[in-house]
Amino acid sequence: MQRYHSVNARARRSAFFCCELWPGNTADVKSLVPVVERLRQRFGIGEICIVADRGMISRETLATLESPDTNWKYILGARRRRQKEVRDQVLGRAGAYQEVVPERLHAKDPAPLKVKEVWEEARRYIVCLNEEQRRKDAHDRQAIVEHLREQLKQGEKSLVGNKGYRKYLRVAGKERFVIDEQKIKAEARYDGKWVLRRNLDLPAEQIALKYKQLWMVEDIFRTMKSILDTRPIYHKCTETIRGHVFCSFLALCLRKELADRLAATGSDLEWNDVVRDLVELQEMHTVFSGKPFVLRSQLKGCVHKVLQAVGVAVAPTVREA
């Protein structure tokens, strides 16, 4: 199995895209900088801004990004618990939040967002807060703790093996466990929050919104793995694996182009509805009185809007072949 990285970028006048495959045991933190460097040289990219979550970043990667020789801009997710500076200084810094997106009024409204900028010497951080997620995190933790209290009364030691439960317990004696109240209080500091580190000169609210667009990247990979059936891959040769993934990537580009054209027309269609209705659009060949004809099925659901968005004329219901 090989790991694949994809890039879809748009130049000033034309679009370009490529995909790369790596051995399956290649760590993300080791592949980020080489991929970006090859893209920069291959397509002649002048300015680069890397937006990545915390799983893609190591100390070595961060040192490379901040090197004067590289001079790349970045917006990076920070590890809240593992990085002492973030855990103790950044999250502990007092200050008012700026509201970027208000609380939802409808289910389809964007998630609420508040931001607070924090400087730690020359390092710039942004603390982001989702009040809706904060309430959910607090509620979920309270449910876990209440369940723990009930189970501990019955001497349920098997809970110690559950990672989600174990972090709220501490040893109080020989084979005796109690709720760790200090841990509960400490965990509450992270509710609904995530931290960004950046060197890009944009307002804090724009930085946070740009970072949140990473969900589109994750959605693209989910699409490749599920909807486009990229996996499982049954090929064994490198060339056939590359061909398989490249065909999936081309299909992904077509899906993205269709989604963009539908959005340009103001259509708010669900992708599953689009696929279902397009699959039902069929043509059948038949012969009548010695002449060949093509019969088209009826346009159902959103097919007419899709064809209109891509500029395809609807064929007649019956036409001579």
Secondary structure, DSSP 8 states (H G I E B T S, - for coil): -EEEEEEEEE-SSSEEEEEEEEETT--HHHHHHHHHHHHHHHHT----EEEE-GGG--HHHHHHHTSTTT--EEEEE--TTT-HIIIIIITT-----EEEE---SSTTS---EEEEEEEETTEEEEEEE-HHHHHHHHHHHHHHHHHHHHHHHTT-GGGGG-HHHHTTEEEEETTEEEE-HHHHHHHGGGTTEEEEEE---S-HHHHHHHHHTHHHHHHHHHIIIIIT---S----SHHHHHHHHHHHHHHHHHHHHHHHHHHHTT----HHHHHHHHHT--EEEEEETTEEEEEE----TTHHHHHHHHT-----SEEE-
